[in-house]
């Protein structure tokens, strides 16, 4: 096959002796391929590498196809031996262009992973055997043709990923009692297995010095086989896990760090470079090479430590390959060593977004100290600087009088916030605008920082007052994001979900710069502590973020400061009837197909004139609420809605406000204005019911539900097939109330005229007998229905009682004329 069948390649080269930013650079080179499926899966000390289906040459930055008698290649060593899969269906080895099958029972169904540098050992994993339900790692001796399965009876499965010249193989074993539970393991030449630690992880490679590398519970590890010692390493800043995949005979380890959003960054480690893995892009920058677009996995390093091969994010068979050549300049032998401090962790003072951090650097030389040595800060901040909340990588170099790097070291400064932080497993999807009093902050829609701090921006607010807030943000195309605000009113350093959470709304399909906003009003509690406190704005994809420090997927937080001042206490409205929400945890429906009814009470001696009904309704994005029917019912002796008192049908919503939501739905507070209707309770609290049915183009409309009942009875649903009311429990198998609010005016029963005539009546509602108490004699009684029709004229009053048993159930107006000419008019409900 022809050469250069993988198209498009670029190479960044820094020639020896070139001065870059005051640093004399070595001949370090980065090659990047852009063709589909060009991942470089191995590379040797001659710069010869492998794709799954071809060969790669670093010097020419070109690729070529494999021989006709092979179909796939797996590993290459410094002897130019290549192991892979032959077209005959056998596994084999190539030397000098000639493929030879292994004279053993391995087939193309088994997996090859590595060959030792001396060509004696080959490792991999057998295919799954359905008869025994096993798949075992293996090690094959090419000199004796002995195949040894790594089938320790203490384990269920195993695999071998790497092997050194002494026949030590590395990989993992699966713990039999615990099911699928891979643990990092060393397979010793004597047939024994060493489990490094009984936790989740795997070993990936081993060098001829007996140092094995891998991953254990999110940390990169190096295990010294001879001394049975283990080193663990943490991920670089902005990454949550790190893995070593390969190690050279110069003890340089490479691998990858995992960042939110399923992205990886290649890393490299040697004690000369610092005490923790470093991003390869940072190391390249020290040589004057920009690798800002270099991502993915550093998969293999050559035995001499000069070549690193890898591929971009995504599955290897789809990814693009890249390779680096360090030209023996990565590790510089020097008689002087730069000494960095250990990683530093401090906590910022409350209200501060930075902390001053001091540190000391020094160097040691074996003999005399050369003249002109200089410690140079390459990345990070100098000692005594204000380090921001978060993690900052600090990297220094020790240079001689000619500017040559003779030693280097790195450490991490972590500044912790006094408040806990939310975490996002996916990429940051930023908040782009917040407006709240003096805070007017527009930020980039390209931010990748999950938690941002603007504590120097302060909004001044007063106790008892209400203030509007507006928020914008990027949602990642056609997705729903929910925005909440937390404010630490009691200044205890925590955000309380019950008393300090405000739902702002749901954003959908927003670029963050298109002007789409969610808005809400925030009322400062009367008892909020005065002084400086914290406000956190949080935005999250698909799930409502009701925990200020929760674990989420795609989103962001922004923290601000509030200055709370003394103010006039807000008046409390104790008239409205409300069933509050529970942070959008549940929605029940379909309320567009059934009537959902909820009870409420009018207090004894009160007349409640209802004017508005507000419902929290959930619908999918782009759907609309068109109309609604509102019904008022009497109570049926504690058995749900009774007689219909009045119906308001075909109502157009007077207000539809986005208030949040959950699970990809958008919740709206939908307001229906009704003709004022009086509901009266005389000597005892009286239960009434409000029912609703919605007209919408949504696939289904849900009424938000509250499973903590704050009324006497649970929600009822009207069954149109059986024409009966059924409980929420009978439908959904648990009690719940619908989230709603009834707005109106409250008045205490009685007037000056009533007091003057000492007039009263009871009960209301009435079953049969209505009692009239009056110091003045009753001349006449007239009874009207709601249409104004007189249904009884000059009703008889015997012993202060009116018999209403002959009347149908419903609402009636009673007109009583007393002997002094005073007329008393009131409404009663006939059961």
Secondary structure, DSSP 8 states (H G I E B T S, - for coil): --B--S--EEEEE--TT-EETTEE----EEEEE-STT----EE-TTSEEEETTEEEETTTTEEEE--TTEEEEEEE-TT--EEEEETTSBEEEEETTEEEE-SSS-BTTSEEEEE-TTS-EEEEE---BTTTTB--EEEEETTTTEEEE---TTEEEEEEEEE-TT--EEEEEEEGGGSS-EEEEEE-TTS-EEEEEEEEEEEEEE-TTSEEEEEETTEEEEEETTTTEEEEE---TT-SEEEEEEE-TT--EEEEEEETTTEEEEEEE-GGG-SS-EEHHHHHHHTT---TT--SEEEEE-TTS-EEEEE-SS-TTTS-EEEEE-TT-SS---SEEEE----EEEE--TT-SEEEE----EEEESSS--TT-EEEEEES--TTEEEESEEEEEEEEEE-TTS-EEEEEEEEEEEE-SS---EESS-B--EEEEEETTEEEE--TT---SEEEEEEEEEEEETT-EEEEEEEEB--SS-EEEEEEEE-TT-SSS--TTTSEEEEEEEES-BSSS---EEEEEE--TT--SEEEEEEEEEEESS---STT-EESSEEEEEEEEEEE---------SSEEE---TT--EEE-TTTS-EEEEEEE-TTEEEEEEEEEEEEEEETT--EEEEEEEEEEE-TTSSEEEEEEEEEEE--SEEEEEEEETTEEEEEEEEEEEEEEEEE-SS-EEEEEEEEEEESSS--EEEEESS--SSS--EEEETTTTEEEEHHHHHSS--EE-EEEEEEEEES--HHHHHHT-EEE-SSBSSEEEEE-SS-EEEEEEEETTS-EEEES---BTTEEE-TTS-SEEEEEEEEETTS-EEEEEEEE-
